[in-house]
Amino acid sequence: MNDPAARRNPRRFALWLLAIPFIATLFPQFYAHAEPSVAGIPFFYWYQFVWIVLSSVVTGAVYLIVREDDR
């Protein structure tokens, strides 16, 4: 598998994964609500916090995919 185009496909897909957290928090009007609350924390705040954690997971996964692709 020495074809450079074939090697770029997984990398390109992995880099597109980085757009998911950005898009999920791009439009606050979709998640700017007080309910449902979790432990007294309004939805608006815990939704953003969940995306902080998920963004770290997505970034780590993309790093591993790109790193494996470079080897």
N, CA, C and O of each residue as an XYZ file, in Angstrom:
284
protein
N       0.841     -1.181      0.000
C       0.000      0.000      0.000
C       0.887      1.247      0.000
O       0.992      1.959      0.998
N       1.508      1.482     -1.125
C       2.394      2.632     -1.254
C       1.721      3.812     -1.928
O       2.361      4.832     -2.186
N       0.449      3.680     -2.211
C      -0.296      4.745     -2.865
C      -0.551      5.885     -1.882
O      -1.246      5.673     -0.888
N      -0.014      7.095     -2.120
C      -0.215      8.212     -1.184
C      -1.683      8.597     -1.024
O      -2.085      9.016      0.061
N      -2.485      8.468     -2.064
C      -3.903      8.824     -1.960
C      -4.622      7.884     -1.005
O      -5.501      8.316     -0.260
N      -4.268      6.629     -1.017
C      -4.896      5.662     -0.104
C      -4.489      5.929      1.341
O      -5.272      5.668      2.255
N      -3.309      6.432      1.561
C      -2.855      6.727      2.921
C      -3.504      7.982      3.477
O      -3.643      8.107      4.694
N      -3.902      8.910      2.627
C      -4.505     10.155      3.091
C      -5.956      9.997      3.519
O      -6.432     10.790      4.332
N      -6.668      9.020      3.015
C      -8.089      8.881      3.326
C      -8.383      8.724      4.802
O      -9.238      9.450      5.311
N      -7.724      7.813      5.535
C      -8.015      7.733      6.974
C      -7.657      9.031      7.698
O      -8.348      9.438      8.632
N      -6.605      9.660      7.276
C      -6.194     10.911      7.913
C      -7.232     12.007      7.671
O      -7.568     12.759      8.586
N      -7.732     12.095      6.457
C      -8.727     13.111      6.132
C     -10.009     12.877      6.930
O     -10.594     13.826      7.453
N     -10.446     11.623      7.027
C     -11.630     11.302      7.819
C     -11.401     11.664      9.282
O     -12.283     12.227      9.930
N     -10.233     11.347      9.797
C      -9.926     11.635     11.193
C      -9.929     13.142     11.460
O     -10.404     13.586     12.506
N      -9.416     13.903     10.544
C      -9.397     15.351     10.738
C     -10.800     15.943     10.692
O     -11.067     16.946     11.354
N     -11.696     15.339      9.923
C     -13.087     15.803      9.900
C     -13.783     15.539     11.225
O     -14.737     16.236     11.570
N     -13.324     14.545     11.971
C     -13.903     14.276     13.284
C     -13.733     15.467     14.229
O     -14.536     15.658     15.143
N     -12.698     16.258     14.008
C     -12.460     17.426     14.857
C     -13.552     18.485     14.706
O     -13.692     19.355     15.565
N     -14.313     18.418     13.639
C     -15.392     19.384     13.418
C     -16.624     19.082     14.271
O     -17.447     19.970     14.494
N     -16.762     17.851     14.748
C     -17.960     17.467     15.501
C     -18.154     18.325     16.755
O     -19.240     18.877     16.931
N     -17.150     18.465     17.637
C     -17.370     19.304     18.823
C     -17.644     20.766     18.470
O     -18.420     21.440     19.147
N     -17.011     21.240     17.423
C     -17.222     22.627     17.002
C     -18.662     22.851     16.562
O     -19.301     23.825     16.961
N     -19.162     21.945     15.744
C     -20.532     22.073     15.238
C     -21.545     21.900     16.365
O     -22.569     22.581     16.391
N     -21.261     20.991     17.295
C     -22.200     20.717     18.388
C     -22.387     21.915     19.320
O     -23.416     22.023     19.987
N     -21.414     22.803     19.370
C     -21.525     23.975     20.248
C     -21.631     25.284     19.470
O     -21.576     26.364     20.059
N     -21.782     25.191     18.163
C     -21.784     26.378     17.320
C     -23.045     27.231     17.472
O     -22.975     28.456     17.367
N     -24.185     26.604     17.715
C     -25.452     27.319     17.781
C     -26.053     27.221     19.184
O     -26.785     26.271     19.467
N     -25.767     28.163     20.054
C     -26.249     28.085     21.438
C     -27.772     28.099     21.564
O     -28.303     27.617     22.565
N     -28.480     28.634     20.586
C     -29.942     28.657     20.692
C     -30.525     27.245     20.747
O     -31.658     27.073     21.197
N     -29.784     26.235     20.303
C     -30.271     24.862     20.362
C     -30.132     24.250     21.748
O     -30.877     23.331     22.089
N     -29.194     24.737     22.555
C     -28.985     24.153     23.876
C     -29.080     25.180     25.010
O     -28.715     24.869     26.144
N     -29.549     26.359     24.738
C     -29.671     27.409     25.755
C     -30.982     27.258     26.516
O     -31.899     28.065     26.360
N     -31.062     26.223     27.335
C     -32.248     25.937     28.131
C     -31.826     25.648     29.563
O     -30.693     25.238     29.812
N     -32.718     25.857     30.481
C     -32.438     25.552     31.880
C     -32.750     24.091     32.204
O     -32.118     23.489     33.071
N     -33.722     23.536     31.503
C     -34.121     22.144     31.768
C     -33.697     21.262     30.608
O     -33.714     21.738     29.473
N     -33.326     20.042     30.813
C     -33.253     19.312     32.070
C     -31.985     19.686     32.838
O     -30.922     19.889     32.251
N     -32.116     19.768     34.123
C     -30.947     20.076     34.942
C     -30.413     18.790     35.552
O     -31.163     17.846     35.796
N     -29.130     18.767     35.790
C     -28.463     17.626     36.412
C     -27.782     18.128     37.673
O     -26.889     18.975     37.615
N     -28.206     17.604     38.803
C     -27.661     18.007     40.108
C     -27.788     19.520     40.308
O     -26.919     20.145     40.915
N     -28.866     20.099     39.800
C     -29.109     21.522     39.947
C     -28.382     22.391     38.946
O     -28.506     23.615     38.989
N     -27.621     21.782     38.039
C     -26.883     22.537     37.015
C     -27.741     22.592     35.755
O     -28.144     21.549     35.240
N     -28.027     23.795     35.251
C     -28.863     23.917     34.051
C     -28.233     23.223     32.833
O     -27.014     23.081     32.738
N     -29.088     22.805     31.926
C     -28.674     22.102     30.712
C     -27.598     22.868     29.952
O     -26.642     22.268     29.461
N     -27.744     24.176     29.851
C     -26.789     24.992     29.109
C     -25.362     24.753     29.573
O     -24.459     24.637     28.745
N     -25.142     24.676     30.883
C     -23.786     24.517     31.413
C     -23.284     23.086     31.312
O     -22.140     22.862     30.916
N     -24.129     22.100     31.666
C     -23.595     20.749     31.625
C     -23.443     20.247     30.204
O     -22.607     19.376     29.966
N     -24.209     20.751     29.247
C     -24.024     20.389     27.844
C     -22.642     20.831     27.368
O     -21.935     20.078     26.699
N     -22.267     22.052     27.718
C     -20.949     22.541     27.321
C     -19.839     21.760     28.018
O     -18.810     21.463     27.410
N     -20.041     21.431     29.276
C     -19.027     20.665     30.000
C     -18.858     19.274     29.398
O     -17.733     18.790     29.273
N     -19.947     18.632     29.027
C     -19.864     17.313     28.395
C     -19.073     17.413     27.097
O     -18.295     16.516     26.774
N     -19.263     18.479     26.365
C     -18.515     18.627     25.118
C     -17.035     18.907     25.341
O     -16.212     18.600     24.479
N     -16.688     19.481     26.475
C     -15.263     19.629     26.802
C     -14.625     18.258     26.935
O     -13.550     18.006     26.390
N     -15.290     17.379     27.661
C     -14.773     16.021     27.848
C     -14.758     15.264     26.521
O     -13.759     14.634     26.174
N     -15.874     15.329     25.775
C     -15.938     14.630     24.489
C     -14.921     15.175     23.484
O     -14.378     14.418     22.680
N     -14.664     16.467     23.525
C     -13.659     17.052     22.632
C     -12.279     16.480     22.918
O     -11.495     16.247     21.998
N     -11.986     16.255     24.182
C     -10.709     15.644     24.543
C     -10.618     14.221     24.013
O      -9.570     13.800     23.523
N     -11.709     13.488     24.111
C     -11.733     12.111     23.607
C     -11.565     12.096     22.084
O     -10.790     11.302     21.552
N     -12.284     12.963     21.394
C     -12.190     13.036     19.931
C     -10.782     13.449     19.506
O     -10.224     12.867     18.576
N     -10.206     14.440     20.171
C      -8.862     14.890     19.834
C      -7.845     13.782     20.053
O      -6.948     13.593     19.232
N      -7.975     13.050     21.149
C      -7.078     11.924     21.408
C      -7.215     10.828     20.364
O      -6.215     10.260     19.925
N      -8.442     10.528     19.963
C      -8.661      9.512     18.935
C      -8.063      9.945     17.602
O      -7.435      9.143     16.910
N      -8.253     11.197     17.245
C      -7.685     11.709     15.991
C      -6.166     11.659     16.049
O      -5.519     11.311     15.061
N      -5.601     11.997     17.174
C      -4.144     11.939     17.328
C      -3.640     10.516     17.095
O      -2.660     10.309     16.379
N      -4.312      9.537     17.702
C      -3.885      8.145     17.540
C      -4.034      7.680     16.093
O      -3.173      6.962     15.586
N      -5.106      8.076     15.429
C      -5.304      7.677     14.040
C      -4.253      8.302     13.138
O      -3.685      7.625     12.282
N      -3.994      9.581     13.323
C      -3.015     10.269     12.482
C      -1.606      9.761     12.777
O      -0.792      9.611     11.866
N      -1.325      9.500     14.036
C       0.010      9.002     14.408
C       0.249      7.638     13.799
O       1.341      7.376     13.296
N      -0.751      6.753     13.829
C      -0.617      5.430     13.223
C      -0.456      5.555     11.716
O       0.273      4.780     11.097
N      -1.132      6.523     11.131
C      -1.044      6.719      9.690
C       0.346      7.195      9.269
O       0.798      6.880      8.169
N       1.029      7.952     10.134
C       2.347      8.484      9.815
C       3.442      7.426      9.891
O       4.500      7.579      9.282
N       3.193      6.375     10.624
C       4.230      5.350     10.790
C       4.451      4.534      9.574
O       5.295      3.637      9.577
